Amino acid sequence: MRKFLCLLAALLAGTFRLASAGEFDTTVDMRATSATTFYVEGRIAGLGNVDLMVDTGSGYMTINEEMLAQLEETGQVRYVKQLRGRLANGSELNVPVYAIEALSIGGGCWLKDVEAAVFPGATRAILGLNALQRAAPFIFSFEPPRLVLSNCLATAANPSADTADTADLAAFDN
């Protein structure tokens, strides 16, 4: 019987994976504005604070042309490629994709070189799957509304609101 229990324990141990360091270590509260729309606070290096709509149906993070212009002025964005995408209404649109130097999700999860599609006009910023996959595995919780993220980069301890974006990037210089 003891051999059987040892064999069973060994088999079960191979089917379960324990969370490793860096997994599920950052919790970000979301703000629900309707039953299906959620927002998180974000920060884009070179731009400042942004309100990000969380959209797991969007393949890419998106910013608008005004945001891109500000990022280009600070030099914290670089052109990557042109993308032809299908919008929720079925129409197609060609948009440029830029890599943003650094993005913070909720203040505690920093990601480097996040690609963002640039939409015309004053469209809202969207936190899409390409950014969320960088913080995977992740949990999207409705009750309470929050994201639990993994593999986030940390910044300097609690930079003040009037600290320059370069201080937020200090952790990336290692």
Stockholm file with secondary structure:
# STOCKHOLM 1.0

chainA/1-174         MRKFLCLLAALLAGTFRLASAGEFDTTVDMRATSATTFYVEGRIAGLGNVDLMVDTGSGYMTINEEMLAQLEETGQVRYVKQLRGRLANGSELNVPVYAIEALSIGGGCWLKDVEAAVFPGATRAILGLNALQRAAPFIFSFEPPRLVLSNCLATAANPSADTADTADLAAFDN
#=GR chainA/1-174 SS CHHHHHHHHHHHHHHCCCCCTTSSCEEEECEESSSSCEEEEEEETTTEEEEEEECTTCSSEEEEHHHHHHHHHHTCEEEEEEEEEECTTSCEEEEEEEEEEEEEETTTEEEEEEEEEEESTTCCEEECHHHHHHTCSCEEETTTTEEEECSCBCCSSSCCTTSCHHHHTGGGGC
#=GC SS_cons         CHHHHHHHHHHHHHHCCCCCTTSSCEEEECEESSSSCEEEEEEETTTEEEEEEECTTCSSEEEEHHHHHHHHHHTCEEEEEEEEEECTTSCEEEEEEEEEEEEEETTTEEEEEEEEEEESTTCCEEECHHHHHHTCSCEEETTTTEEEECSCBCCSSSCCTTSCHHHHTGGGGC
//
